[in-house]
Amino acid sequence: MISEKTTNWIYACTTDDVPANGGVCVKHNNQQIALFYFARRNEWYASQNECPHRRQMALSRGITGSAGDEPKVACPFHKKTFSLVTGECLSGDECAIKTYPVKVVDNKVYIGVEKRHDMVNGMNKYSN
């Protein structure tokens, strides 16, 4: 079996839907994705919305900031911080979060979700 990944760009919202230096939650199928806008840097980031410690959907309500040049989000419950570039926990814990690419086209925000294509006996099988 050969596995190939492609990026499927899903429409999330307009740029006006996300507060400056804050986040919102975007639902895609059975996933919740946290989407953040860093107004001072004019940069967009996305990650899983689930906090890996408490398993609660809360990161979109987290506190955004930077650790040096690294954009980060802190969980609103226990203040553990995560890089929005790599997903690693910046507080020293072993856990990490999933991050997603983001692009903006004509004031519309899109999140890149990987789609896996498995080739079995020459046949395509799709999964997210």
Stockholm file with secondary structure:
# STOCKHOLM 1.0

chainA/1-128         MISEKTTNWIYACTTDDVPANGGVCVKHNNQQIALFYFARRNEWYASQNECPHRRQMALSRGITGSAGDEPKVACPFHKKTFSLVTGECLSGDECAIKTYPVKVVDNKVYIGVEKRHDMVNGMNKYSN
#=GR chainA/1-128 SS CEEEEEEEEEEEEEGGGSCTTEEEEEEETTEEEEEEEETTTTEEEEEESBCTTTCCBCGGGSEEEEETTEEEEECTTTCCEEETTTCBBTTSCSCBCCEECEEEETTEEEEEEEEEEEEETTEEEEEC
#=GC SS_cons         CEEEEEEEEEEEEEGGGSCTTEEEEEEETTEEEEEEEETTTTEEEEEESBCTTTCCBCGGGSEEEEETTEEEEECTTTCCEEETTTCBBTTSCSCBCCEECEEEETTEEEEEEEEEEEEETTEEEEEC
//
